[in-house]
């Protein structure tokens, strides 16, 4: 019985943190004049990705992307922003600089063999999705915004933000 109560308490805190994050993201996008949000379809993302019993349990309990997408859609609707889910198929396999599909990918690293662009595959995918669906990506962060939930709101964790970036970090290995 006690475990069930602890689980519900953790779930309420988790959902409050996610709801707050979604509200802040959508409000910021609204203030920037955004009228449409394009998100990748994450269906089947966990299929065939077995990390063991304990890791799988943590992933399924803490990575509720369906809940996050529903909260994003609901919150965006309040700001009259449309949300469209699209396929991510082949979005990180084409260079955004030269359009070449002659690429090499290792883990999260994308490298174009024609123009030698090196970047994070997810960033390349976002930019290609923006180009494909007639929009523009607002920005790609060179330094990630590290956020920390303090129990009431998300706060920036400035541990990395003020450090000068060196070339190894810039390649996003």
C-alpha positions as a printed NumPy array, in Angstrom:
array([[  0.   ,   0.   ,   0.   ],
       [  2.785,   2.432,   0.908],
       [  4.573,   1.85 ,  -2.397],
       [  1.43 ,   2.797,  -4.298],
       [  1.167,   6.079,  -2.342],
       [  4.844,   6.893,  -3.005],
       [  4.392,   6.132,  -6.697],
       [  1.376,   8.477,  -6.947],
       [  3.282,  11.221,  -5.127],
       [  6.256,  10.832,  -7.492],
       [  3.944,  10.834, -10.476],
       [  2.219,  14.075,  -9.343],
       [  5.576,  15.8  ,  -8.878],
       [  6.826,  14.531, -12.219],
       [  3.701,  15.726, -14.009],
       [  3.811,  19.13 , -12.317],
       [  7.427,  19.562, -13.434],
       [  6.55 ,  18.578, -17.009],
       [  3.434,  20.767, -17.099],
       [  5.456,  23.742, -15.891],
       [  8.151,  23.086, -18.487],
       [  5.577,  22.818, -21.31 ],
       [  3.846,  26.021, -20.241],
       [  7.18 ,  27.898, -20.188],
       [  8.257,  26.538, -23.587],
       [  4.938,  27.338, -25.269],
       [  4.773,  30.808, -23.685],
       [  8.298,  31.569, -24.937],
       [  7.407,  30.337, -28.439],
       [  4.247,  32.463, -28.422],
       [  6.254,  35.542, -27.452],
       [  8.601,  34.829, -30.387],
       [  5.618,  34.833, -32.766],
       [  5.444,  31.1  , -33.413],
       [  2.209,  29.92 , -35.066],
       [  3.055,  26.239, -35.626],
       [  5.152,  23.659, -33.779],
       [  6.399,  20.641, -35.706],
       [  7.387,  17.637, -33.593],
       [  8.777,  14.27 , -34.551],
       [  6.527,  11.233, -34.264],
       [  8.039,   9.11 , -31.503],
       [  5.835,   6.054, -32.046],
       [  7.851,   2.876, -31.695],
       [ 10.872,   4.679, -30.266],
       [ 11.281,   2.175, -27.438],
       [ 10.685,  -0.9  , -29.618],
       [ 13.657,  -3.253, -29.796],
       [ 15.587,  -1.155, -27.291],
       [ 16.026,  -3.544, -24.356],
       [ 18.358,  -2.152, -21.689],
       [ 17.602,  -4.693, -18.969],
       [ 14.798,  -4.923, -16.422],
       [ 15.862,  -2.062, -14.138],
       [ 16.745,   0.401, -16.93 ],
       [ 13.595,  -0.431, -18.897],
       [ 11.5  ,   0.227, -15.784],
       [ 13.136,   3.63 , -15.276],
       [ 12.722,   4.577, -18.941],
       [  9.038,   3.603, -18.996],
       [  8.307,   5.397, -15.718],
       [ 10.187,   8.619, -16.426],
       [ 10.062,   8.997, -20.215],
       [  6.342,   9.563, -20.833],
       [  6.595,  11.109, -24.277],
       [  2.918,  10.498, -25.098],
       [  1.964,  12.483, -21.988],
       [  4.428,  15.245, -22.93 ],
       [  3.068,  15.481, -26.49 ],
       [ -0.523,  15.678, -25.203],
       [  0.449,  18.43 , -22.734],
       [  2.276,  20.295, -25.512],
       [ -0.788,  20.114, -27.791],
       [ -3.166,  21.183, -25.026],
       [ -0.989,  24.076, -23.875],
       [ -0.262,  25.245, -27.433],
       [ -3.99 ,  25.242, -28.179],
       [ -4.488,  27.767, -25.362],
       [ -2.051,  30.087, -27.201],
       [ -3.627,  29.346, -30.642],
       [ -0.462,  27.568, -31.812],
       [ -0.904,  24.516, -34.04 ],
       [  1.074,  21.346, -33.291],
       [  1.841,  18.919, -36.102],
       [  3.469,  15.514, -35.632],
       [  5.613,  14.4  , -38.575],
       [  7.809,  11.467, -39.446],
       [ 11.493,  11.802, -38.616],
       [ 12.437,   9.308, -41.325],
       [ 15.785,  10.231, -42.965],
       [ 15.845,  13.733, -41.43 ],
       [ 19.307,  13.197, -39.945],
       [ 20.8  ,  11.56 , -43.017],
       [ 21.002,  14.611, -45.302],
       [ 23.458,  17.498, -44.884],
       [ 21.786,  20.852, -44.21 ],
       [ 24.709,  22.751, -45.748],
       [ 25.193,  20.982, -49.122],
       [ 22.2  ,  18.573, -49.308],
       [ 24.45 ,  15.534, -49.691],
       [ 23.465,  12.114, -48.382],
       [ 27.122,  11.06 , -48.375],
       [ 27.401,  11.092, -44.597],
       [ 28.974,   9.16 , -41.771],
       [ 27.259,   8.774, -38.43 ],
       [ 28.712,   7.405, -35.218],
       [ 26.39 ,   7.461, -32.247],
       [ 24.939,  10.967, -32.046],
       [ 27.599,  12.522, -34.34 ],
       [ 26.76 ,  13.49 , -37.925],
       [ 29.576,  14.118, -40.402],
       [ 29.099,  15.126, -44.041],
       [ 31.824,  13.573, -46.188],
       [ 31.38 ,  16.248, -48.921],
       [ 31.554,  19.542, -47.001],
       [ 32.903,  18.099, -43.704],
       [ 30.139,  19.572, -41.54 ],
       [ 30.128,  17.94 , -38.104],
       [ 27.173,  18.306, -35.765],
       [ 24.797,  16.466, -33.493],
       [ 22.437,  14.233, -35.511],
       [ 19.408,  15.491, -33.601],
       [ 20.252,  19.119, -34.455],
       [ 20.615,  18.178, -38.139],
       [ 17.259,  16.377, -37.992],
       [ 15.514,  19.408, -36.468],
       [ 16.884,  21.752, -39.125],
       [ 15.933,  19.37 , -41.94 ],
       [ 12.412,  19.002, -40.509],
       [ 12.073,  22.786, -40.353],
       [ 13.195,  23.098, -43.989],
       [ 10.944,  20.23 , -45.099],
       [  7.797,  21.642, -43.519],
       [  8.268,  25.248, -44.609],
       [  9.387,  26.725, -41.336],
       [ 12.578,  27.816, -39.728],
       [ 14.205,  26.491, -36.614],
       [ 14.363,  29.298, -34.106],
       [ 17.852,  28.402, -32.957],
       [ 20.227,  25.605, -32.331],
       [ 21.921,  25.883, -28.967],
       [ 25.683,  25.729, -28.834],
       [ 25.494,  25.355, -25.091],
       [ 22.632,  23.242, -23.824],
       [ 20.31 ,  24.887, -21.356],
       [ 20.646,  22.715, -18.292],
       [ 17.488,  22.903, -16.228],
       [ 16.987,  21.686, -12.688],
       [ 13.61 ,  21.178, -11.022],
       [ 13.631,  22.672,  -7.524],
       [ 10.224,  21.305,  -6.545],
       [  8.359,  24.46 ,  -7.582],
       [  9.829,  25.577, -10.911],
       [ 12.563,  24.893, -13.46 ],
       [ 15.76 ,  26.858, -12.854],
       [ 18.81 ,  27.128, -15.044],
       [ 21.789,  25.182, -13.808],
       [ 24.651,  27.514, -14.71 ],
       [ 27.381,  24.937, -14.238],
       [ 28.207,  24.841, -17.971],
       [ 26.533,  27.951, -19.339],
       [ 29.287,  30.468, -18.587],
       [ 32.267,  28.354, -19.568],
       [ 34.01 ,  29.251, -22.826],
       [ 33.503,  26.483, -25.366],
       [ 36.512,  24.71 , -26.818],
       [ 36.649,  22.903, -30.17 ],
       [ 36.062,  19.427, -28.734],
       [ 32.764,  20.572, -27.169],
       [ 31.783,  22.399, -30.356],
       [ 31.831,  19.124, -32.289],
       [ 29.239,  17.611, -29.92 ],
       [ 30.794,  14.174, -29.744]])
